[in-house]
Amino acid sequence: MKSTKVYSGPDRVEARSLMYATGQLPEMLGKRPLVGVVNSFNEIVPGHFHLRTIADAVKQGVAMGGGIPVEFPAIALCDGIT
């Protein structure tokens, strides 16, 4: 599993400590896939406002499927203003 390479070995102690700080348990790392969830939610574009709810549902599904969901932002392609 590719996620194992990120956390295995003594030279990856910093990466493990960052994940521990976010609440991940040591026994989870390297045994469950790390799954990125991209979210362009923002509070100014009505067409993106619902994406927070969708991302939360996706993260819940990833966790239920045995993965470790990690959400990160993406810039919205439209600003809804111009």
HELIX and SHEET records of a PDB file:
HELIX    1   1 LYS A    2  TYR A    7  1                                   6    
HELIX    2   2 PRO A   10  ARG A   12  5                                   3    
HELIX    3   3 VAL A   13  ALA A   21  1                                   9    
HELIX    4   4 PRO A   46  HIS A   48  5                                   3    
HELIX    5   5 LEU A   51  MET A   64  1                                  14    
SHEET    1   A 2 LEU A  34  ASN A  39  0                                        
SHEET    2   A 2 ILE A  68  PRO A  73  1                                        
END                                                                             
